[in-house]
């Protein structure tokens, strides 16, 4: 069994990551962390400035910092009154691709999302969750993609959003999403792709392939989607290419 951390503790540890040598949860609204170097910079900011910005994004109030002996830092903050946090594009993408394998999640800063999975060993398109997400995010232009395991089935993925989302190829996206279940591809024109599936009735989470691809392709920016089944496990996808945004 793992002791449940307070939201403040979870947010602070997620933001600081490997900069923390050890920590102690003093109270529900107070945590002390022993840093590698209390004078270090994170994203070119002092530690307390960086932490304050991250905590404010999560709605924390009355944030206070006190430095102790050595490299200890005390952090006090009142939890937000609600959890209504607008999801970043990264978070939306990850949640859409993983579907109902996600038991719960937390977003502590725009470039990360922490996931509690029902089964952290589940395969997606023949790959582990992190490898699957990394390939999909790289297609969208994300950089500096990193993965950190946590307690139980909790894990966090970090990624830097690109300055603009480039046009992506429909075949490459479908292959990254369900390529392991495709026997054959036929490009009928620039916006139309026919795929022969191993099993057109396979579920992706609780979604059939039609619903899963419809949602996932929208995440990649495709428009005017139409999906229709043919004979012998063939599925035709019509999708307008996304433009650079």
C-alpha positions in Angstrom: 0.0 0.0 0.0 1.1 3.6 -0.7 0.3 6.5 1.5 -1.8 9.0 -0.4 0.0 12.3 -0.9 -1.8 15.6 -0.5 -2.4 17.5 -3.7 0.2 20.1 -2.7 2.8 17.4 -2.2 2.0 15.8 -5.5 2.2 19.1 -7.4 5.5 20.2 -5.8 7.1 16.8 -6.5 5.9 16.7 -10.1 7.2 20.2 -10.8 10.6 19.7 -9.2 11.1 16.1 -10.3 14.8 15.0 -10.0 15.7 18.3 -8.1 14.3 16.7 -4.9 16.7 14.6 -2.8 14.0 13.8 -0.1 10.8 15.4 1.2 8.5 15.3 4.2 4.8 16.1 4.2 4.5 18.2 7.3 0.7 19.0 7.0 -2.0 18.9 4.4 -1.0 22.4 3.3 2.8 22.2 4.0 5.7 20.3 2.6 9.4 20.5 3.1 11.8 19.4 0.3 15.5 18.9 0.4 16.8 20.1 -3.0 20.0 19.2 -4.9 20.8 23.0 -4.8 18.4 25.6 -3.5 20.2 28.2 -5.7 19.5 26.2 -8.9 17.5 27.6 -11.8 14.5 25.8 -13.4 13.6 27.0 -16.8 15.8 30.0 -16.1 13.8 30.9 -12.9 14.6 30.8 -9.2 13.1 27.7 -7.6 10.5 29.6 -5.6 9.4 31.7 -8.6 9.1 28.5 -10.8 7.1 26.8 -8.0 4.8 29.7 -7.4 3.9 29.9 -11.1 3.1 26.2 -11.2 1.1 26.3 -8.0 -0.9 29.4 -9.1 -1.8 27.5 -12.4 -3.4 24.9 -10.2 -5.4 27.5 -8.2 -3.4 27.3 -5.0 -3.6 30.4 -2.7 -1.6 32.0 0.1 1.7 30.5 -1.2 4.7 31.0 1.0 8.3 29.8 0.9 10.9 29.5 3.6 14.4 28.3 3.2 15.9 26.3 6.1 19.3 24.8 6.8 21.3 23.3 4.0 19.1 23.0 0.9 15.8 22.6 2.6 12.8 24.5 1.3 9.4 24.8 3.1 6.4 25.3 0.9 3.0 26.3 2.3 -0.1 26.8 0.1 -3.9 26.4 0.4 -5.5 24.0 -1.9 -7.8 25.3 -4.6 -11.5 25.3 -3.9 -12.2 23.3 -7.0 -10.4 21.3 -9.6 -11.7 23.0 -12.8 -8.5 23.2 -14.7 -8.5 23.8 -18.4 -6.8 20.9 -20.2 -3.7 21.6 -22.3 -3.5 20.2 -25.8 -1.0 17.6 -24.4 -3.4 16.5 -21.7 -6.3 16.3 -24.2 -4.2 14.2 -26.6 -2.9 11.8 -24.0 -6.4 11.2 -22.5 -8.0 10.7 -25.9 -5.4 8.2 -27.0 -5.4 6.2 -23.8 -9.1 6.2 -23.4 -10.8 4.3 -20.6 -7.5 2.8 -19.4 -7.1 6.0 -17.4 -8.5 5.6 -13.9 -7.7 9.2 -12.8 -5.4 12.0 -13.9 -3.9 15.3 -12.7 -2.5 18.2 -14.6 0.0 20.3 -12.6 1.5 22.3 -15.5 0.8 22.7 -19.2 3.7 20.5 -20.3 2.8 17.5 -18.3 0.0 15.1 -17.2 0.1 12.5 -14.5 -1.9 9.3 -15.2 -3.2 6.6 -12.9 -3.8 3.6 -15.2 -5.9 0.5 -14.5 -3.1 -1.5 -16.1 0.2 0.3 -16.7 1.5 -2.7 -18.7 -1.3 -2.6 -21.3 -0.1 -2.6 -24.9 -1.2 0.1 -27.4 -0.6 -0.8 -31.1 1.8 -3.5 -29.8 3.7 -1.0 -27.7 3.9 0.1 -24.1 1.9 3.2 -23.2 4.9 5.5 -23.1 6.4 4.3 -26.4 3.0 4.6 -28.1 2.4 8.1 -26.8 6.0 9.2 -27.6 5.5 8.1 -31.3 2.1 9.9 -31.5 3.4 13.1 -29.9 6.5 13.2 -32.0 4.2 13.1 -35.1 2.6 16.3 -33.8 5.9 18.0 -33.3 6.3 17.7 -29.5 9.9 17.9 -28.1 11.7 16.8 -25.0 9.3 14.0 -24.3 10.1 12.3 -21.0 8.5 9.7 -18.8 8.6 9.3 -15.0 7.1 6.3 -13.1 5.5 6.9 -9.7 3.8 4.9 -7.0 1.5 2.1 -8.0 0.1 2.7 -11.5 0.8 6.4 -11.5 3.2 7.8 -14.1 3.8 11.2 -15.6 4.6 12.3 -19.2 6.3 15.6 -20.0 6.5 17.2 -23.4 7.2 20.6 -24.9 4.5 21.8 -27.2 5.7 22.9 -30.6 5.5 26.5 -31.7 3.1 25.4 -34.4 1.5 22.0 -35.3 2.7 20.9 -38.8 0.6 19.1 -41.4 0.8 15.4 -40.8 0.3 12.5 -43.2 -2.9 10.5 -42.8 -1.2 7.1 -43.3 1.5 7.9 -40.8 -1.0 8.9 -38.2 -3.2 5.8 -38.7 -0.2 3.6 -38.6 1.0 5.1 -35.3 -2.5 4.7 -33.8 -3.6 1.2 -35.0 -0.9 0.0 -37.5 -0.5 -3.3 -35.6 -4.1 -4.1 -36.5 -3.9 -3.2 -40.2 -3.2 -5.8 -42.9 -3.1 -3.5 -45.9 -3.3 0.2 -46.8 -4.7 1.7 -50.0 -4.4 5.5 -50.6 -7.3 6.3 -52.9 -6.4 10.0 -53.0 -4.8 12.7 -50.8 -7.7 12.7 -48.4 -9.0 9.2 -48.7 -7.4 6.0 -47.2 -8.8 2.5 -47.2 -7.4 0.0 -44.6 -7.9 -3.7 -44.3 -8.2 -4.5 -40.6 -7.4 -7.8 -38.9 -10.7 -7.4 -37.0 -13.1 -4.5 -37.6 -14.9 -5.4 -34.4 -11.9 -4.9 -32.1 -12.4 -2.5 -29.2 -10.0 0.3 -28.3 -10.9 0.8 -24.7 -14.7 0.8 -24.9 -14.7 2.4 -28.3 -14.9 0.6 -31.7 -12.3 1.5 -34.3 -14.6 4.0 -36.0 -15.2 6.0 -32.8 -11.5 5.7 -31.7 -10.1 6.9 -35.0 -12.7 9.7 -35.3 -11.7 11.2 -32.0 -7.9 10.6 -32.4 -7.7 12.1 -35.9 -9.5 15.2 -34.7 -6.8 15.6 -32.1 -4.3 15.6 -35.0 -6.2 18.4 -36.7 -8.0 16.4 -39.4 -11.3 17.9 -40.6 -14.6 16.7 -42.3 -14.1 13.1 -41.2 -16.1 10.3 -42.7 -15.5 6.7 -41.9 -17.4 3.8 -43.5 -17.1 0.0 -43.4 -16.9 -2.1 -46.5 -16.7 -5.9 -47.0 -14.1 -8.2 -45.5 -12.9 -5.9 -42.7 -12.2 -2.9 -44.9 -12.6 0.6 -43.5 -12.5 3.8 -45.6 -11.4 7.0 -44.0 -12.0 10.4 -45.6 -10.2 13.2 -43.8 -9.1 16.7 -44.9 -5.5 17.3 -44.3 -4.9 19.7 -41.4 -3.1 23.0 -42.1 -0.2 24.4 -40.2 -1.6 26.3 -37.2 
